[in-house]
Amino acid sequence: MRQFVEYLQQFGRFQRNARLYLLANALTGISGGIFLVLYTLYLSALGYDTNLIGLVLFVATLGAGVAIFPAGLCIDRFSGKTILIWSTVLISIAGTGQMLFRNPVLLCASVFVVGVGIAFQFVLYAPFLTTNSTPAERTHLFSINTVIILVTIVLGEVSGGALPSWLREHPWAMLPDMSWLLVSQPLARSYQITLLFAGLLAAPGFIPLFLMTNDRPMHTRSEQQRLRSSLHKNWLKFQHNLHKGRAALTQRGATAIAFRQNTRTFLLSPLATLIGVNILLGFGAGMLLPYFSLFFVQHLGATSTLFGMIDGSANILNALGTLFAPYIAIRIGRISAIVFPRLLMIPILLAMGFFPLLLLAAILYPLRQGLTGIPNSILQVFSMEVVPPERRGLANSSYESANKIAWAVATPVGGFIISGLGYTLVFLITTALYTLALALIWWRFGGKHLQLGEFPTDNHQDKME
């Protein structure tokens, strides 16, 4: 109980933009939960198999991947408020088409645009909260934001799982007068109406965005001086290296040696390591996570209502894990708090894949989500604090692009494997990729102490070794 009271006290201390951001997420989270439960079921009810569903999900993630680097550049230059408002408008318009279009081409076009809008919000998330918080409150802010999202998602998942059944039991609620706009199949229509209703629920989320203050990135005088000094030093260093490079041209193999040294310096940097981690995690997650609803409903025989309850309970445990993540990190260290919970998740996924029983999966799936909640917020904070403030937008876009592009590539691959070979192989591949990601984090950061704001530089290797 003491932790909950402390979180409530922390909320009152947060900056205005941070509080409004949390409120906006609370107002839109329920619609997100409904979407997570029903969208793949809706596509399946339209008659799409896992191959085509995988293609649609791939296009959505591809849109996010394409937009991530431009999003990172925009975030370092424009107001977070402006980006949040316009990306939300984009998602709202394209999301409506995503629910109404049945033609695969139009459907893919709409989900691509939704992916673009989501990319801006994903990339903005960590830099925005980091900018609008102090180091002392940052971990609590990230954790509270994640908990708010997860709790509201739980409400959306439970209501989203139950609402389609209620609609089919009440013919008037199926909107018979709108047959010209909605799909004809009863099951698909109940999903479609619920998804459209979710969009209406998200509309009040615009209000906190307009109440935010303009936070266009502006450096303080000291930061400007530091940046100018850094640019001047880098320019002098560049000229010096250029002179040395010209002299070294007469030496056989000098260019190759310099290239190898620079490559090694970058590959050993925190930025490169975390990009690699996001690639492995994104590929593993993309293979499996988009198909969990189909796994429960079609493969294990659960109803959409039951899956909504299972997924809702899973996100409650996820929220609790996120809530206690800062205290776990204090006790065992941040890297251990990132690695060990995910390591415990590996046997859970293997058991679900090799023993596909509804009761067993209903127990293990929430446990897996609870373990996932602990490292996620810690990893987000850690990923931001190992780069300097002026490069956080670019760094976060690098992380997100690595994750989303890997996810985009993996999603149709997962659908193809499921369609031809079933779920077991997908579970096995996912756990293998997760294990590699954890090994990379532990090898690079385990037992080491990083200075905040570290970024790959010429002397970085000496600092880290």
Buried (B, 14 or more C-beta within 10 A) or exposed (E): EEEEEEBEEBBEBBBEBBBBBBBBBBBBBBBBBBBBBBBBBBBBBBEBEBEBBBBBBBBBBBBBBBBBBBBBEBBBEBBBBBBBBBBBEBBBBBBBBBBBBEEBEEBBBBBBBBBBBBBBBBBBBBBBBBBBBEEEBBBBBBBBBBBBBBBBBBBBBBBBBBBBBEBBEEEEEBBEEEEEEBBEEBBBBBBBBBBBBBBEBBEEBBEBBEBBEEBEBEEEEEEEEBEEEEEEEEEEEEEEEEEEEEEBEEEEEBEEEBEEEEEEBBEBBBBBBBBBBBBBBBBBBBBBBBBBBBBBBBBBEBBBBBBBBBBBBBBBBBBBBBBBBBBBBEEEBBBBBBBBBBBBBBEBBBBBBEEBEBEEBBBBBBBBBBBBBBBBBBBBBBBBBBBBBBBBBBBBBBBBBBBBBBBBBBBBBBBBBBBEEEBBBBBBBBBEBBBBBBBBBBEBBBEEEBEEBBBBBEEBBEEBE
